Amino acid sequence: MKLGIQLHLAFLSLSNTVSILEIFGVERARSTVHNWVHKANLQPESDQNPDHVAVDETVIQLNDERYWLYAAVDPETNELLHTKIEPTRTNVLAHAFFAELREKHDVETAVFLVDGAAPLKDACQRHGLDFRYEKHGNRNSVERVFCEVKRRTTSFSNYFSNAEADTTDNWLQTFAFACNQLI
């Protein structure tokens, strides 16, 4: 079970993970490995204290619906601090994302790096957080995370087939844990 989880978190597809397990004489269905990963409930570490936090949002596809993925990354370590899937992009949801981020990590003195997205700037202001508009530079760390998430979800086009937003949110937390372990 542990090997299956580790293989999948090392960015192998469920099919490739099952194939490698078969080499060791362990025959399991892809759904079994999927369930192992989700039941492990792996989460990124809490109580980080970064100097800067790169924050952004992007659209991802779940089945036939589009969702907004919010993410916060420590650009110094490239660790994923927090992710959240939301059905829309609003100031209220961005505010809630920042509230959750502040509950998990000590970011009160961090400088937040945001692009031109009005909801992110509004949330920073409402939380009294220091923020700076940055289109490139340190903010690129969050863009790299988005590239990898999109690569994973398009490479394994069935990865989110019939998945609910909560399942995807859980997968993203596990993904964050795995990324942070591999850094």
Summary of the structure (lengths in Angstrom):
residues: 183
radius of gyration: 17.0
end to end distance: 23.0
largest distance: 55.9
contacts: 570
relative contact order: 0.17
helix: 49%
strand: 20%
